[in-house]
Amino acid sequence: MTGPVLAPGSRRGAELMEAAVRGRSLWEDARRRLMRNRAAVTGMIVLAALVVLAVIGPMLLPYRYDEINKADVWAQPLTAGHILGADELGRDLLARQLMGLRVSLAIGFVATFVSLVIGVAWGAVAGFVGGVVDEAMMRIVDVLYSLPFIFFVILLMVTFGSNIILIFVAIGAVEWLTMSRIVRGQTLALKQKEFVEAARAAGLTQGAIIVRHIIPNLLGPVVVYVTLTIPAVILSESFLSFLGLGVQPPMASLGTLIAGGAQDMELAWWLLVFPSVTMVGTLMCFNFIGDGLRDAIDPKDR
């Protein structure tokens, strides 16, 4: 027995056709595949919880991250009202760790956003325009790649002084280089597609084609790379802070907390263990999300 035949022009038939089209769309399919990835979903839930704790956690605690309590020096976890213990100045480790997580996440997101804007614009223009413009722009990228990252950061800090905004600039000014190369390679493939030729035939300018057609079709690989860039930026900031070139006291980041904990781990193991676990957990969340997005968007896995 067959079901009822819907007329091609009926309202129900149009709704079913629209639902079928939506079901086959790239982003809807990618979302469903991502939601079936347990590691990625777990990573998103844990990361969301960490972000909430970093934003509102310091306001809910009885201690400030920079509050010195001489009576609580080297207080162990779960003693003297300190859940995670206290450091050599009696500062509450939980308050400092939540503040450090906030600073590290802020640096990760802001520096990645800076690298995203510069890298996507640079790579899309270079790949689409091509010719002499492409050669000149990519040679600039090659020159910047040749500069040692640490030397570049030290030069900026010696010239302008050490502050958190400078860390955004220093890390963002380096991370966009890889982004531009990825975007350029994708743009070289996209500009040969039929929809770009149709846009040219319609009389659109190069700038309009890049904004309306090239960049939207780059979102897949760019989103995946962004989720992998954020943990790389956090690691870069932690490395700089570990060397004493990053966030300066009394402000804290996960890198500065780990550096301080490494110096005092024989006296207070908790100063190293808890920030390190938070750092590892945060990075694993981003990596799980990035791997899940890559598998969900990759057409070869369909």
Secondary structure by P-SEA (a helix, b strand, c coil): ccccccccccaaaaaaaaaaaaaacaaaaaaaaaaacaaaaaaaaaaaaaaaaaacccccccccccccccccccccccccccccccccccccaaaaaaaaaaaaaaaaaaaaaaaaaaaaaaaaaaaaaccaaaaaaaaaaaaaaaccaaaaaaaaaaaccccaaaaaaaaaaccaaaaaaaaaaaaaaaaacaaaaaaaaacccaaaaaaccccccaaaaaaaaaaaaaaaaaaaaaaaaaaccccccccccaaaaaaaaaaccccccccccaaaaaaaaaaaaaaaaaaaaaaaaccccc
